[in-house]
C-alpha cells in the first residue's frame, strides 16, 4: 500500500485528498495530511467577505477529509523534506515517511520593502489579509479605527477597501501602477472604476507609491506617499501580492523559480514529489486562481491512482469579478496590458465614462479571447458565457457591445432557465454546467445542499449560489421541459446570472 503525505491543508490540499480517495477505488493509498493551521480548512477566497461582514467565519469553513484511510494532523509544522530517506521532518523532530509527497503549501502575503515595515514583525495597526486569523485581527482593528489605507489596488485590495468602507471607515487605496487592477485593466477602464469607487466611499491614489509608513511608539499614524502627500491612518491593510511558499522545496534541493517547478503532470524533478496550487509553477504558468489549483488536484489524483492524469491543466479559468459593493466589473482572458502589440488581436471598445460604463472585447480568429465590462449589467454575464463556451462571434463583433445599450425587448427573457443551454457553465470554480445540475436533480438531489454535495457547485467562490438556487427552484416547480416559467423564478434566475461572477477565485 502506498503512503501519500500531503503538506498543506488549505483549499487545494484538502481538495486533492478528496479527489484521491474518490479515485482510489481499490484502496491502495494511505494518506497523511500535515496542516500548519490548527483549524479546519476554509475558503480563503471569501476572507474579504468576512472583513466586509457579509459572511461569518463559520460560513467559509470547508469539510475536512473524512475517510478511514486519511489521517489529518492539524497545527503541525514541517521543518524539512529528506529526499534521501524519503520522509519529512516535523518541528518536534519526528519523521513521517512517504511514497509520494504532495506539496500544497500555498503562498504567503508579500510585505513590501517600505520604510517602517522593515522590522521582523508588522507594527501595530498594520495587517495583511491571507488567513482566517488575519481577517479576525482586521475586524477587531476596525472597532477603534476611523481612517484606513489599503496598500495595493489589485482584486483583493479593492475587495478589502470595499469591505472596510462598508464598516464606515474612510478608506483610501494607494496603488503605484497607473491603473487599478493593472493585471486586468488598462488606464481607460481604471478611470471609470475609480470614479465609481469614489461614489461608494473608497478614495484612491493611483500611480502613487507609499514611501514610508510613519510610526509613533511602534504604532501606525501616517503613510507618506512619493508625491509628498501624507495620509493619516489608524489601519493599514497590505494587499501587495503573494509569495509562493517554496522553502521546503529549496531546502531539499528541488528546482524553484517563482514557484516550485513542475511538469504538466505536477511532478518535480524528483518523481515522488509533486506540487499543486499557489506554491507550484507549471509550464502553462500560474493564474493565482483557485480553479487552477483544483484542476491540478484532480489531475494529480488521477496520476497517482491510475497512472493517467485526469483532465488537462491549461491555466484557463481567468474570469475575474471583484466583490466590491456598487461596482459592476468583470474581466476575462486577454485584457489590459496583455493585449499590447499583438497584431492578431482585434479590439472593439465602447467607453462612456460619464455614465460609468466601459466595454471592451478582444477577438482573435472569430473567437472572444478577452473582455472587460464596467457598469454594463447583463452584458458582462453574456460576455462570460461567450468566453467560457468559446461561442462563435457574429461577423461584426461590435454587436456584442451594442446589446448593452439596446432597448429591452418584450417576451420571454433570453436568460430564463428554460433558455439557458445545458452546456452553459453555472459554477466556474468547479466546472458545473446547468446539465450537471439537471442530471443530479433527476437522480434525487432536489435541494441546493444536495446539489452542492453531488457537484461541488457553490463551494468555491460562492458567486454561483443564487444561480444554483434559481435552477433548483425552476426544476422543483416542474418546468424543466417548459419554454417558460413563472415570473418570480425568472426574476430570481436573471438576478442570479447577473451576480454569479461577483466573487473572485484566487486573484488573491
C-alpha positions as CSV (number, residue, x, y, z in Angstrom):
1,X,0.0,0.0,0.0
2,X,1.3,3.4,-1.0
3,X,1.6,6.2,1.6
4,X,0.9,9.7,0.3
5,X,1.9,12.6,2.5
6,X,0.3,16.0,1.8
7,X,1.8,19.1,3.3
8,X,-0.9,21.8,3.4
9,X,-4.5,21.5,4.4
10,X,-5.9,24.5,2.6
11,X,-8.3,24.7,-0.3
12,X,-6.1,22.8,-2.8
13,X,-4.6,20.3,-0.4
14,X,-8.0,19.3,1.1
15,X,-9.5,19.0,-2.4
16,X,-6.6,16.8,-3.6
17,X,-7.3,14.4,-0.7
18,X,-10.9,14.3,-1.6
19,X,-10.2,13.6,-5.2
20,X,-7.6,11.0,-4.4
21,X,-9.8,9.0,-2.1
22,X,-12.7,9.1,-4.6
23,X,-10.4,7.9,-7.4
24,X,-8.8,5.2,-5.2
25,X,-11.5,2.6,-5.6
26,X,-9.0,-0.2,-5.0
27,X,-8.0,1.2,-1.6
28,X,-4.3,1.3,-2.5
29,X,-3.3,4.5,-0.8
30,X,-3.0,5.7,2.8
31,X,-2.9,9.5,3.2
32,X,-1.4,11.7,5.9
33,X,-2.2,15.4,5.8
34,X,0.0,17.8,7.6
35,X,-1.7,21.2,8.2
36,X,0.1,24.1,9.7
37,X,-3.1,25.9,10.8
38,X,-4.9,24.4,13.7
39,X,-8.4,24.9,12.3
40,X,-10.4,23.0,9.6
41,X,-9.8,24.1,6.0
42,X,-11.6,27.2,4.9
43,X,-12.4,29.1,1.8
44,X,-9.7,31.7,1.6
45,X,-11.3,33.4,-1.4
46,X,-14.1,34.6,0.9
47,X,-12.0,36.2,3.5
48,X,-12.8,39.6,2.1
49,X,-16.5,38.8,2.6
50,X,-15.7,38.2,6.2
51,X,-14.0,41.5,6.5
52,X,-17.0,43.2,4.9
53,X,-19.3,41.5,7.3
54,X,-21.4,39.8,4.6
55,X,-20.2,36.3,5.8
56,X,-19.4,34.9,9.2
57,X,-16.2,32.9,9.9
58,X,-18.2,29.7,10.3
59,X,-19.8,30.1,6.8
60,X,-16.5,29.8,5.0
61,X,-15.4,26.5,6.6
62,X,-14.9,23.6,4.3
63,X,-15.3,20.0,5.1
64,X,-12.2,18.2,6.4
65,X,-11.4,14.9,4.6
66,X,-13.3,12.2,6.5
67,X,-12.1,8.8,5.3
68,X,-10.8,5.7,7.1
69,X,-7.5,5.8,5.1
70,X,-6.9,9.5,5.8
71,X,-5.2,10.9,8.8
72,X,-5.2,14.7,9.3
73,X,-2.7,16.3,11.7
74,X,-3.7,20.0,12.3
75,X,-1.3,22.5,13.8
76,X,1.7,20.6,12.5
77,X,4.7,22.4,11.2
78,X,7.1,20.7,8.8
79,X,10.8,21.5,9.2
80,X,12.3,19.8,6.2
81,X,12.0,17.2,3.5
82,X,14.6,14.5,3.5
83,X,14.6,13.1,-0.1
84,X,17.4,10.6,0.6
85,X,15.5,9.0,3.5
86,X,12.1,9.7,1.7
87,X,10.5,11.3,4.8
88,X,9.5,14.7,6.2
89,X,10.9,16.1,9.4
90,X,8.3,17.7,11.7
91,X,9.0,20.7,14.0
92,X,9.3,18.3,17.0
93,X,11.9,16.2,15.2
94,X,9.7,13.3,14.4
95,X,9.6,11.9,10.9
96,X,6.8,10.8,8.6
97,X,7.8,8.5,5.7
98,X,6.3,8.9,2.3
99,X,6.0,7.0,-1.0
100,X,4.6,10.1,-2.7
101,X,4.9,13.7,-1.3
102,X,2.5,16.4,-2.3
103,X,3.5,20.0,-1.6
104,X,0.3,22.2,-1.3
105,X,1.9,24.8,0.9
106,X,0.2,27.8,-0.8
107,X,1.6,31.3,-0.7
108,X,2.3,33.9,2.0
109,X,1.3,37.6,1.8
110,X,4.0,39.8,0.4
111,X,5.1,42.7,2.7
112,X,6.6,45.5,0.6
113,X,10.1,46.9,1.3
114,X,8.8,50.2,2.5
115,X,10.4,52.3,5.3
116,X,8.6,51.5,8.6
117,X,7.8,47.9,7.5
118,X,11.4,46.6,7.7
119,X,11.1,45.0,11.2
120,X,10.7,41.3,11.8
121,X,7.0,41.9,12.8
122,X,4.3,44.2,11.4
123,X,3.8,47.3,13.5
124,X,0.6,47.8,15.4
125,X,-2.2,48.9,13.1
126,X,-0.7,47.2,10.0
127,X,-2.2,43.9,8.8
128,X,-2.1,41.5,5.8
129,X,-5.2,39.6,4.7
130,X,-4.2,36.0,3.9
131,X,-5.5,33.8,6.7
132,X,-8.6,33.5,8.9
133,X,-6.6,34.9,11.8
134,X,-5.7,38.0,9.6
135,X,-9.4,38.5,9.0
136,X,-10.2,38.4,12.7
137,X,-7.5,40.9,13.5
138,X,-8.6,43.3,10.8
139,X,-12.2,43.1,12.1
140,X,-11.1,43.8,15.6
141,X,-9.0,46.7,14.4
142,X,-12.0,48.4,12.7
143,X,-13.7,48.8,16.0
144,X,-11.3,51.6,17.0
145,X,-10.3,52.9,13.6
146,X,-11.7,55.8,11.6
147,X,-9.3,56.1,8.7
148,X,-7.9,53.1,6.7
149,X,-5.4,52.8,3.9
150,X,-5.3,49.8,1.7
151,X,-1.9,49.4,0.0
152,X,-2.3,47.7,-3.3
153,X,-5.2,48.1,-5.7
154,X,-5.5,44.7,-7.2
155,X,-8.5,42.5,-6.8
156,X,-8.0,41.7,-3.1
157,X,-7.2,45.3,-2.4
158,X,-10.4,46.6,-3.9
159,X,-12.4,43.9,-2.1
160,X,-10.8,44.8,1.2
161,X,-11.3,48.5,0.7
162,X,-15.0,48.0,-0.2
163,X,-15.4,45.9,2.9
164,X,-13.8,48.5,5.2
165,X,-15.9,51.3,3.7
166,X,-18.9,49.2,4.5
167,X,-17.8,49.3,8.1
168,X,-18.0,53.1,8.0
169,X,-14.3,53.7,7.7
170,X,-12.8,56.5,5.5
171,X,-10.8,54.4,3.0
172,X,-8.1,55.3,0.6
173,X,-6.5,52.8,-1.8
174,X,-2.8,53.5,-2.7
175,X,-1.6,51.8,-5.9
176,X,1.7,52.6,-7.6
177,X,0.7,51.4,-11.1
178,X,-1.1,53.7,-13.5
179,X,-4.3,51.6,-13.3
180,X,-6.2,49.8,-10.6
181,X,-6.2,46.0,-11.1
182,X,-3.4,46.7,-13.7
183,X,-3.1,43.0,-14.4
184,X,-6.7,43.1,-15.8
185,X,-7.5,46.8,-16.6
186,X,-5.9,49.5,-18.8
187,X,-6.0,53.1,-17.8
188,X,-9.2,54.0,-19.5
189,X,-11.1,51.2,-17.7
190,X,-9.5,52.1,-14.5
191,X,-10.6,55.7,-14.6
192,X,-14.2,54.5,-14.8
193,X,-13.7,52.1,-11.9
194,X,-12.1,54.9,-9.9
195,X,-15.0,57.3,-10.3
196,X,-17.5,54.5,-9.4
197,X,-15.5,53.5,-6.3
198,X,-15.4,57.1,-5.1
199,X,-19.2,57.1,-5.1
200,X,-19.1,54.1,-2.7
201,X,-16.8,55.8,-0.3
202,X,-13.5,54.5,-1.5
203,X,-10.9,57.1,-2.5
204,X,-7.7,56.3,-4.4
205,X,-4.2,57.5,-5.1
206,X,-3.4,55.8,-8.4
207,X,0.1,56.0,-9.9
208,X,1.5,56.9,-6.5
209,X,3.6,54.7,-4.2
210,X,3.9,54.5,-0.4
211,X,7.3,55.9,0.6
212,X,7.2,55.5,4.3
213,X,4.9,54.1,7.0
214,X,5.2,56.6,9.8
215,X,5.1,55.1,13.3
216,X,4.8,56.7,16.7
217,X,5.7,54.5,19.7
218,X,5.5,51.4,17.4
219,X,2.0,52.2,16.1
220,X,0.8,53.3,12.7
221,X,0.0,57.0,12.4
222,X,0.5,58.1,8.9
223,X,1.6,57.0,5.4
224,X,3.9,59.2,3.4
225,X,3.5,58.9,-0.4
226,X,6.2,59.5,-3.0
227,X,4.4,62.6,-4.3
228,X,4.9,64.3,-0.9
229,X,1.3,63.8,0.3
230,X,0.9,62.4,3.8
231,X,-2.3,60.4,4.7
232,X,-3.3,59.9,8.3
233,X,-4.4,56.4,9.1
234,X,-5.4,54.2,12.1
235,X,-5.4,51.0,10.0
236,X,-3.2,49.9,7.1
237,X,-4.0,46.7,5.2
238,X,-1.3,45.3,2.9
239,X,-2.6,43.7,-0.3
240,X,0.6,43.8,-2.3
241,X,0.6,40.3,-3.7
242,X,1.8,36.9,-2.5
243,X,5.0,34.9,-2.4
244,X,4.8,31.2,-3.1
245,X,5.9,29.1,-0.1
246,X,8.8,27.2,-1.5
247,X,11.2,26.9,1.5
248,X,10.7,23.2,1.9
249,X,11.5,22.6,-1.8
250,X,14.5,24.9,-1.7
251,X,15.8,23.1,1.4
252,X,15.5,19.7,-0.3
253,X,17.3,20.8,-3.5
254,X,14.3,20.9,-5.8
255,X,14.3,23.5,-8.6
256,X,12.5,26.7,-7.8
257,X,11.9,29.9,-9.7
258,X,8.9,32.0,-8.6
259,X,7.3,28.7,-7.6
260,X,8.3,25.0,-7.4
261,X,9.0,23.9,-10.9
262,X,6.7,21.0,-12.0
263,X,5.9,19.4,-15.3
264,X,2.5,19.3,-16.9
265,X,1.6,16.4,-14.5
266,X,2.5,18.4,-11.4
267,X,5.7,16.4,-10.8
268,X,9.1,17.9,-9.8
269,X,12.4,16.6,-10.9
270,X,12.0,14.0,-8.1
271,X,9.3,11.7,-9.5
272,X,8.0,11.0,-5.9
273,X,7.4,14.7,-5.1
274,X,4.7,16.8,-6.6
275,X,3.4,20.4,-6.1
276,X,0.0,21.9,-6.6
277,X,-1.7,25.2,-6.0
278,X,-0.1,28.6,-5.3
279,X,3.3,27.1,-4.5
280,X,3.6,25.4,-7.9
281,X,4.9,26.7,-11.2
282,X,3.6,24.6,-14.0
283,X,4.7,25.0,-17.7
284,X,1.5,26.9,-18.5
285,X,2.1,29.4,-15.8
286,X,0.2,30.1,-12.5
287,X,-3.0,32.1,-12.6
288,X,-3.3,32.6,-8.9
289,X,-7.0,31.4,-9.1
290,X,-8.3,28.6,-7.0
291,X,-9.9,26.9,-10.1
292,X,-6.5,26.2,-11.5
293,X,-5.4,24.6,-8.2
294,X,-8.5,22.4,-8.1
295,X,-7.8,21.3,-11.6
296,X,-4.3,20.4,-10.6
297,X,-5.5,18.4,-7.6
298,X,-7.9,16.4,-9.8
299,X,-5.2,15.8,-12.4
300,X,-2.6,14.6,-9.9
301,X,-5.2,12.3,-8.1
302,X,-5.7,10.6,-11.5
303,X,-2.0,10.2,-12.0
304,X,-1.4,8.6,-8.6
305,X,-4.3,6.2,-8.7
306,X,-4.4,5.2,-12.4
307,X,-1.1,6.3,-13.8
308,X,-3.0,8.6,-16.2
309,X,-3.5,12.3,-15.4
310,X,-7.2,13.3,-15.4
311,X,-8.2,16.4,-17.3
312,X,-5.9,19.0,-19.0
313,X,-4.1,21.6,-17.0
314,X,-4.5,24.7,-19.0
315,X,-4.5,27.6,-16.5
316,X,-7.7,28.8,-18.1
317,X,-10.5,30.0,-15.8
318,X,-9.3,33.6,-15.7
319,X,-12.6,35.3,-15.2
320,X,-12.3,37.9,-12.5
321,X,-15.1,39.8,-10.9
322,X,-14.2,41.5,-7.6
323,X,-16.7,41.6,-4.8
324,X,-16.9,45.4,-4.5
325,X,-20.2,46.9,-3.4
326,X,-21.6,49.2,-6.0
327,X,-19.0,48.4,-8.7
328,X,-20.2,46.1,-11.6
329,X,-16.9,44.9,-13.0
330,X,-15.8,41.7,-14.8
331,X,-12.7,40.9,-16.8
332,X,-11.6,37.7,-18.6
333,X,-8.8,36.4,-20.8
334,X,-6.6,38.8,-22.7
335,X,-7.2,42.2,-21.3
336,X,-5.3,45.3,-20.0
337,X,-1.6,45.2,-20.9
338,X,-1.8,41.6,-22.0
339,X,-3.2,42.6,-25.5
340,X,-0.3,45.1,-26.2
341,X,1.5,44.8,-29.6
342,X,-0.3,41.7,-30.8
343,X,-1.3,42.4,-34.4
344,X,-3.5,39.2,-34.5
345,X,-5.9,40.8,-31.9
346,X,-8.9,42.9,-32.8
347,X,-10.0,45.2,-30.1
348,X,-13.5,46.8,-30.1
349,X,-14.3,49.4,-27.4
350,X,-17.3,51.3,-26.1
351,X,-16.4,53.8,-23.4
352,X,-18.8,56.2,-21.7
353,X,-17.1,57.5,-18.5
354,X,-19.8,60.0,-17.7
355,X,-22.3,57.1,-17.5
356,X,-19.8,54.9,-15.5
357,X,-19.6,52.4,-18.4
358,X,-16.6,50.9,-20.2
359,X,-16.8,47.9,-22.5
360,X,-14.1,46.2,-24.4
361,X,-13.8,42.9,-26.3
362,X,-10.7,41.3,-27.7
363,X,-11.1,38.9,-30.7
364,X,-8.8,36.5,-32.4
365,X,-9.8,34.4,-35.4
366,X,-13.5,34.9,-34.8
367,X,-13.4,34.0,-31.1
368,X,-13.6,36.1,-28.0
369,X,-10.3,35.8,-26.2
370,X,-10.7,38.6,-23.7
371,X,-13.2,41.2,-22.4
372,X,-13.7,43.9,-19.9
373,X,-17.1,45.2,-18.8
374,X,-17.6,48.0,-16.3
375,X,-21.0,49.2,-15.3
376,X,-22.6,47.1,-18.1
377,X,-25.0,44.8,-16.2
378,X,-26.2,41.9,-18.2
379,X,-23.7,42.3,-21.0
380,X,-20.9,41.3,-18.6
381,X,-22.6,38.0,-17.8
382,X,-23.2,37.4,-21.5
383,X,-19.6,38.0,-22.3
384,X,-18.5,35.5,-19.6
385,X,-20.8,32.9,-21.2
386,X,-19.4,33.6,-24.7
387,X,-15.8,33.5,-23.5
388,X,-16.1,30.3,-21.4
389,X,-18.1,28.4,-24.1
390,X,-16.0,29.9,-27.0
391,X,-19.2,30.6,-28.8
392,X,-18.6,31.8,-32.5
393,X,-19.0,35.5,-32.8
394,X,-21.2,37.5,-35.2
395,X,-19.5,38.8,-38.3
396,X,-19.3,42.2,-36.7
397,X,-18.3,41.5,-33.1
398,X,-19.3,45.1,-32.1
399,X,-22.9,43.7,-31.9
400,X,-21.8,42.1,-28.6
401,X,-21.3,45.6,-27.1
402,X,-24.3,47.2,-28.8
403,X,-26.6,44.9,-26.8
404,X,-25.6,46.8,-23.7
405,X,-27.4,49.9,-24.9
406,X,-30.1,48.3,-27.0
407,X,-33.6,48.7,-25.5
408,X,-35.1,45.6,-23.9
409,X,-37.5,43.5,-26.0
410,X,-40.7,42.0,-24.8
411,X,-41.3,38.3,-24.4
412,X,-39.5,35.6,-22.6
413,X,-36.2,36.7,-21.2
414,X,-33.2,35.2,-23.0
415,X,-31.6,34.3,-19.7
416,X,-34.6,32.4,-18.3
417,X,-33.6,29.0,-17.0
418,X,-35.5,27.4,-19.8
419,X,-33.4,29.1,-22.4
420,X,-30.0,28.6,-20.9
421,X,-28.3,25.6,-22.7
422,X,-27.5,22.6,-20.6
423,X,-23.8,23.0,-21.6
424,X,-23.7,26.5,-20.1
425,X,-21.3,26.6,-17.1
426,X,-23.0,27.8,-13.9
427,X,-20.2,27.2,-11.3
428,X,-16.9,28.1,-13.0
429,X,-14.8,27.2,-10.0
430,X,-15.8,23.5,-10.3
431,X,-16.9,23.4,-14.0
432,X,-20.5,22.5,-13.2
433,X,-23.0,23.1,-16.0
434,X,-26.7,23.5,-16.0
435,X,-26.9,20.0,-17.4
436,X,-24.9,18.6,-14.5
437,X,-27.4,20.2,-12.1
438,X,-30.4,18.8,-14.0
439,X,-28.8,15.3,-14.1
440,X,-28.2,15.3,-10.3
441,X,-31.7,16.6,-9.7
442,X,-33.1,13.8,-11.7
443,X,-31.0,11.4,-9.6
444,X,-32.5,12.7,-6.4
445,X,-30.5,15.8,-5.4
446,X,-33.5,18.1,-5.0
447,X,-32.1,20.7,-2.7
448,X,-29.2,23.2,-3.1
449,X,-27.3,21.4,-0.4
450,X,-27.7,18.0,-2.1
451,X,-26.7,19.5,-5.5
452,X,-23.6,21.1,-3.8
453,X,-22.6,17.7,-2.3
454,X,-23.0,15.9,-5.6
455,X,-21.4,18.5,-7.9
456,X,-19.4,20.9,-5.6
457,X,-21.3,23.8,-7.1
458,X,-21.4,26.8,-4.7
459,X,-18.3,25.5,-2.7
460,X,-15.8,27.7,-4.5
461,X,-16.0,31.5,-4.6
462,X,-19.7,31.3,-3.8
463,X,-20.7,33.5,-6.7
464,X,-22.9,30.9,-8.3
465,X,-25.1,30.2,-5.2
466,X,-28.1,32.3,-6.3
467,X,-27.9,30.9,-9.8
468,X,-28.0,27.3,-8.5
469,X,-30.9,28.2,-6.2
470,X,-32.7,29.6,-9.2
471,X,-32.2,26.5,-11.2
472,X,-33.2,24.2,-8.4
473,X,-36.4,26.3,-7.8
474,X,-37.2,26.0,-11.5
475,X,-36.6,22.2,-11.6
476,X,-38.7,21.7,-8.4
477,X,-41.5,23.6,-10.0
478,X,-41.6,21.0,-12.8
479,X,-40.9,23.5,-15.6
480,X,-37.7,21.9,-16.8
481,X,-39.2,21.0,-20.2
482,X,-41.4,24.0,-20.5
483,X,-40.3,27.0,-22.7
484,X,-41.3,29.4,-19.9
485,X,-41.5,29.6,-16.1
486,X,-43.2,31.9,-13.6
487,X,-42.1,35.5,-13.5
488,X,-40.8,35.1,-9.9
489,X,-38.5,32.3,-10.9
490,X,-37.3,34.1,-14.0
491,X,-36.6,37.2,-11.9
492,X,-34.6,35.2,-9.4
493,X,-32.5,33.5,-12.1
494,X,-32.0,36.7,-14.0
495,X,-30.6,38.4,-10.9
496,X,-28.5,35.3,-10.1
497,X,-26.9,35.2,-13.6
498,X,-26.0,38.8,-13.3
499,X,-24.5,38.3,-9.8
500,X,-22.9,34.9,-10.0
501,X,-19.5,36.2,-11.1
502,X,-19.1,38.7,-8.3
503,X,-16.9,36.7,-6.0
504,X,-13.3,36.3,-7.2
505,X,-11.3,33.0,-7.1
506,X,-7.8,33.5,-6.1
507,X,-7.0,36.5,-7.8
508,X,-6.0,36.7,-4.4
